[in-house]
Amino acid sequence: MSKEIHAHAILNMLREQSMTEEALREAVMKEYGSDVKFRTCSQNGFDLEALLAFFQQREKVFVADGVWTLNAERVCSH
């Protein structure tokens, strides 16, 4: 059975340390496994691929020179 994790858990990883997409994917897999699903404050059912695209579309991260960095101004505070 897959588990559903709030997207803030992944954003918090980036709050602690900026990382490449590959390193972020590895960290997520190590922490949550391959069958994990994610939810946001308003949506659910994201796989990791869709969640990372969501982060970029909503400008919740900056990606520069292959390194993903949290855009704290775009993250809700609950």
Phi and psi in degrees as GROMACS dihedral restraints (atoms count N, CA, C in turn):
[ dihedral_restraints ]
;  ai    aj    ak    al  type     phi  dphi    fc
    3     4     5     6     1   -81.9    20    10
    4     5     6     7     1   153.8    20    10
    6     7     8     9     1  -106.5    20    10
    7     8     9    10     1   157.7    20    10
    9    10    11    12     1  -118.9    20    10
   10    11    12    13     1   122.1    20    10
   12    13    14    15     1  -110.3    20    10
   13    14    15    16     1   141.3    20    10
   15    16    17    18     1   -70.0    20    10
   16    17    18    19     1   140.9    20    10
   18    19    20    21     1   -58.0    20    10
   19    20    21    22     1   -26.1    20    10
   21    22    23    24     1   -59.2    20    10
   22    23    24    25     1   -28.7    20    10
   24    25    26    27     1   -61.0    20    10
   25    26    27    28     1   -38.9    20    10
   27    28    29    30     1   -75.0    20    10
   28    29    30    31     1   -41.1    20    10
   30    31    32    33     1   -62.3    20    10
   31    32    33    34     1   -34.7    20    10
   33    34    35    36     1   -66.0    20    10
   34    35    36    37     1   -31.6    20    10
   36    37    38    39     1   -60.2    20    10
   37    38    39    40     1   -42.1    20    10
   39    40    41    42     1   -74.9    20    10
   40    41    42    43     1   -25.7    20    10
   42    43    44    45     1   -65.0    20    10
   43    44    45    46     1   -38.6    20    10
   45    46    47    48     1   -73.3    20    10
   46    47    48    49     1   -36.5    20    10
   48    49    50    51     1  -161.7    20    10
   49    50    51    52     1   127.7    20    10
   51    52    53    54     1   -67.9    20    10
   52    53    54    55     1   149.8    20    10
   54    55    56    57     1  -157.7    20    10
   55    56    57    58     1   164.7    20    10
   57    58    59    60     1   -70.0    20    10
   58    59    60    61     1   163.1    20    10
   60    61    62    63     1   -60.0    20    10
   61    62    63    64     1   -41.0    20    10
   63    64    65    66     1   -61.2    20    10
   64    65    66    67     1   -45.0    20    10
   66    67    68    69     1   -65.6    20    10
   67    68    69    70     1   -37.9    20    10
   69    70    71    72     1   -65.0    20    10
   70    71    72    73     1   -45.5    20    10
   72    73    74    75     1   -59.5    20    10
   73    74    75    76     1   -43.4    20    10
   75    76    77    78     1   -63.2    20    10
   76    77    78    79     1   -41.9    20    10
   78    79    80    81     1   -64.2    20    10
   79    80    81    82     1   -40.9    20    10
   81    82    83    84     1   -65.5    20    10
   82    83    84    85     1   -45.0    20    10
   84    85    86    87     1   -62.7    20    10
   85    86    87    88     1   -41.7    20    10
   87    88    89    90     1   -64.9    20    10
   88    89    90    91     1   -42.1    20    10
   90    91    92    93     1   -77.3    20    10
   91    92    93    94     1   -40.0    20    10
   93    94    95    96     1  -120.4    20    10
   94    95    96    97     1   -12.1    20    10
   96    97    98    99     1    88.7    20    10
   97    98    99   100     1   177.0    20    10
   99   100   101   102     1   -86.6    20    10
  100   101   102   103     1   -17.5    20    10
  102   103   104   105     1   -99.8    20    10
  103   104   105   106     1    13.3    20    10
  105   106   107   108     1   -68.6    20    10
  106   107   108   109     1   145.1    20    10
  108   109   110   111     1  -119.7    20    10
  109   110   111   112     1   158.2    20    10
  111   112   113   114     1  -125.5    20    10
  112   113   114   115     1   155.4    20    10
  114   115   116   117     1  -130.9    20    10
  115   116   117   118     1   156.5    20    10
  117   118   119   120     1  -115.7    20    10
  118   119   120   121     1  -172.0    20    10
  120   121   122   123     1   -65.6    20    10
  121   122   123   124     1   -24.7    20    10
  123   124   125   126     1  -124.5    20    10
  124   125   126   127     1    -8.3    20    10
  126   127   128   129     1  -139.4    20    10
  127   128   129   130     1   161.2    20    10
  129   130   131   132     1  -143.2    20    10
  130   131   132   133     1   173.7    20    10
  132   133   134   135     1    85.9    20    10
  133   134   135   136     1    16.7    20    10
  135   136   137   138     1   -74.8    20    10
  136   137   138   139     1   138.4    20    10
  138   139   140   141     1   -90.5    20    10
  139   140   141   142     1   176.5    20    10
  141   142   143   144     1   -61.9    20    10
  142   143   144   145     1   -41.0    20    10
  144   145   146   147     1   -57.6    20    10
  145   146   147   148     1   -49.2    20    10
  147   148   149   150     1   -66.5    20    10
  148   149   150   151     1   -36.6    20    10
  150   151   152   153     1   -65.6    20    10
  151   152   153   154     1   -43.4    20    10
  153   154   155   156     1   -64.2    20    10
  154   155   156   157     1   -38.7    20    10
  156   157   158   159     1   -64.2    20    10
  157   158   159   160     1   -41.3    20    10
  159   160   161   162     1   -58.9    20    10
  160   161   162   163     1   -45.1    20    10
  162   163   164   165     1   -58.2    20    10
  163   164   165   166     1   -41.7    20    10
  165   166   167   168     1   -71.1    20    10
  166   167   168   169     1   -44.0    20    10
  168   169   170   171     1   -61.2    20    10
  169   170   171   172     1   -39.4    20    10
  171   172   173   174     1   -89.8    20    10
  172   173   174   175     1     5.9    20    10
  174   175   176   177     1    55.7    20    10
  175   176   177   178     1    38.9    20    10
  177   178   179   180     1   -84.3    20    10
  178   179   180   181     1   -10.5    20    10
  180   181   182   183     1  -135.9    20    10
  181   182   183   184     1   155.7    20    10
  183   184   185   186     1  -106.3    20    10
  184   185   186   187     1   138.3    20    10
  186   187   188   189     1  -122.1    20    10
  187   188   189   190     1   115.0    20    10
  189   190   191   192     1  -136.7    20    10
  190   191   192   193     1   129.6    20    10
  192   193   194   195     1    52.9    20    10
  193   194   195   196     1    35.1    20    10
  195   196   197   198     1    80.7    20    10
  196   197   198   199     1     2.4    20    10
  198   199   200   201     1  -106.5    20    10
  199   200   201   202     1   129.0    20    10
  201   202   203   204     1   -92.4    20    10
  202   203   204   205     1   128.5    20    10
  204   205   206   207     1  -130.2    20    10
  205   206   207   208     1   138.9    20    10
  207   208   209   210     1   -64.3    20    10
  208   209   210   211     1   136.6    20    10
  210   211   212   213     1  -101.3    20    10
  211   212   213   214     1    85.6    20    10
  213   214   215   216     1   -58.4    20    10
  214   215   216   217     1   -27.5    20    10
  216   217   218   219     1   -66.4    20    10
  217   218   219   220     1   -21.7    20    10
  219   220   221   222     1  -102.1    20    10
  220   221   222   223     1     8.3    20    10
  222   223   224   225     1  -105.7    20    10
  223   224   225   226     1   127.4    20    10
  225   226   227   228     1   -66.5    20    10
  226   227   228   229     1   159.3    20    10
  228   229   230   231     1  -111.1    20    10
  229   230   231   232     1    39.1    20    10
